[in-house]
Amino acid sequence: MTRFTEQLAQLKDDLTTQGHRVTDLALRAVESYFERDVDKARGVMNGDSEIDRVDVEIERASIAALAMGETDEHAIRSVLTIVKVNNELERVADIAVNIAEAALDSGQTTEVVPSTFRVMANSVVGMLRDTNRALAKVDTTLAERVLAFDDTVTQFKNEISLAAQQKVAAGEFGVKFAFRLMTVVKALERIADHTTNICEQLIYLETGQIVRHLPQGWSKPVMPDL
């Protein structure tokens, strides 16, 4: 095993561990909002610093790997993909912090979070978990399943948005509660977008195929035109 191969294997392990760390942070952020748990929300905000630290370490190690002079195209693309995925994970962690901040700002309220929101949140965390599994196992089939679920998350967002507007009009939701709810819903949608970005990168790395999101929905990967 060459030094580059060892370095690449270590980078993959570190990225997988970071993925688990980010998934746990996102889950705890969602729980803090559901439960109006201020301590858990603060724990999420404090936990982001470790993710930032590892983010920098992975980036520096990736640069060192590229500097080894490897010429194999797939090997080089593997390192570049790790850099891109690492950045996507760091962004997910930032969004988790935004959700935790919404939990801190919730205060005392009698409004009840819609059940659809819980389903959406569980689905997005599930997409994040499956994305990490797909990366660890280099499973493009699982990556495709994550992509296919993205439209469902958008549907959840639209349903919750409409329901929130109706409840505000009926006096069942306060404006501040509804605004904070939609802030978190949009944050969850952004997490789902980051998972699809990661899965698209994995599919391209392993198959050379481009994943296109067409107006009518997700399509199977296709080979790029020469």
FENCOR-V323869 format. One line per field, one symbol per residue. ss: DSSP state (@ for helix, = for strand, . for the rest). A space follows every 10 residues. Layout:
ss->???
//
This chain:
ss->..@@@@@@@@ @@@@@@@@@@ @@@@@@@@@@ @@@@@..@@@ @@@@@@@@@@ @@@@@@@@@@ @@@@@@.... ..@@@@@@@@ @@@@@@@@@@ @@@@@@@@@@ @@@@...... ....@@@@@@ @@@@@@@@@@ @@@@@@@..@ @@@@@@@@.@ @@@@@@@@@@ @@@@@@@@@. ....@@@@@@ @@@@@@@@@@ @@@@@@@@@@ @@@@@@@.== ..==..==.. .==...
//
